[in-house]
Amino acid sequence: MDSFGQPRPEDNQSVVRRMQKKYWKTKQVFIKATGKKEDEHLVASDAELDAKLEVFHSVQETCTELLKIIEKYQLRLNVISEEENELGLFLKFQAERD
């Protein structure tokens, strides 16, 4: 879960990846057991889809990391803003005393 209580994409990724691996392993075992040859167009299509999925997952992972960095940045900006506010109040108080 992220800081907002939402499930993170990487929590679901492991499940999806495991299911994909099991699917491909089962498919290969089935093809070997039946002695059928794979259609070369289907194999090329699968390879293209796999490449696109790999790029998608890479972009998704990068976006997730950027989101985490942005959340940390926002928290740090809030802390700096609070400290700046406190400093302003302190300076105002000191100016009134002088």
C-alpha positions as CSV (number, residue, x, y, z in Angstrom):
1,M,0.0,0.0,0.0
2,D,1.2,3.5,-0.7
3,S,0.9,6.5,1.6
4,F,-2.7,7.1,0.5
5,G,-3.8,3.5,1.4
6,Q,-4.0,2.5,-2.3
7,P,-2.6,-0.8,-3.5
8,R,0.7,-0.4,-5.4
9,P,1.0,-1.7,-9.0
10,E,4.0,-3.8,-8.0
11,D,1.8,-5.7,-5.6
12,N,-0.2,-7.0,-8.5
13,Q,2.7,-7.4,-10.9
14,S,4.1,-10.4,-9.2
15,V,0.8,-12.2,-9.4
16,V,0.4,-11.2,-13.1
17,R,3.9,-12.3,-13.9
18,R,3.5,-15.6,-12.2
19,M,0.3,-16.3,-14.1
20,Q,2.0,-15.3,-17.4
21,K,4.9,-17.6,-16.7
22,K,2.6,-20.5,-15.9
23,Y,0.6,-19.8,-19.0
24,W,3.6,-19.9,-21.3
25,K,5.1,-23.0,-19.5
26,T,1.7,-24.8,-19.9
27,K,1.4,-23.8,-23.5
28,Q,4.9,-25.1,-24.3
29,V,4.2,-28.4,-22.5
30,F,1.0,-28.8,-24.4
31,I,2.7,-28.1,-27.8
32,K,5.4,-30.6,-27.0
33,A,2.9,-33.2,-25.8
34,T,0.7,-32.9,-28.9
35,G,3.7,-32.7,-31.2
36,K,2.3,-29.7,-33.0
37,K,4.4,-27.0,-34.5
38,E,3.8,-23.5,-33.5
39,D,2.5,-21.2,-36.2
40,E,5.5,-18.9,-37.1
41,H,3.1,-15.9,-37.4
42,L,1.7,-16.6,-34.0
43,V,5.3,-16.8,-32.5
44,A,6.2,-13.5,-34.2
45,S,3.0,-11.9,-32.8
46,D,3.8,-13.3,-29.3
47,A,7.3,-11.9,-29.5
48,E,6.1,-8.5,-30.6
49,L,3.5,-8.5,-27.8
50,D,6.1,-9.6,-25.2
51,A,8.4,-6.8,-26.3
52,K,5.6,-4.3,-26.0
53,L,4.6,-5.6,-22.6
54,E,8.2,-5.4,-21.4
55,V,8.4,-1.8,-22.5
56,F,5.0,-1.1,-20.8
57,H,6.2,-2.7,-17.5
58,S,9.4,-0.7,-17.6
59,V,7.5,2.6,-18.1
60,Q,5.0,1.6,-15.4
61,E,7.9,0.8,-13.0
62,T,9.6,4.1,-13.8
63,C,6.4,6.1,-13.3
64,T,5.8,4.4,-9.9
65,E,9.3,5.3,-8.8
66,L,8.7,8.9,-10.0
67,L,5.5,9.0,-8.0
68,K,7.3,7.9,-4.9
69,I,10.0,10.6,-5.4
70,I,7.3,13.3,-6.0
71,E,5.5,12.2,-2.7
72,K,8.8,12.5,-0.8
73,Y,9.4,15.9,-2.4
74,Q,6.0,17.2,-1.4
75,L,6.5,16.0,2.2
76,R,9.9,17.8,2.3
77,L,8.3,21.0,0.8
78,N,5.7,20.9,3.6
79,V,8.4,20.6,6.2
80,I,10.3,23.5,4.7
81,S,7.1,25.6,4.5
82,E,6.3,25.0,8.1
83,E,9.8,26.0,9.2
84,E,9.7,29.1,7.0
85,N,6.3,30.0,8.6
86,E,7.7,29.5,12.1
87,L,10.8,31.6,11.2
88,G,8.5,34.4,9.9
89,L,6.4,34.4,13.2
90,F,9.6,34.4,15.2
91,L,11.0,37.4,13.2
92,K,7.7,39.2,13.5
93,F,7.6,38.6,17.3
94,Q,11.2,39.9,17.6
95,A,10.4,43.0,15.5
96,E,7.5,43.8,17.8
97,R,9.8,43.5,20.9
98,D,12.4,45.8,19.4
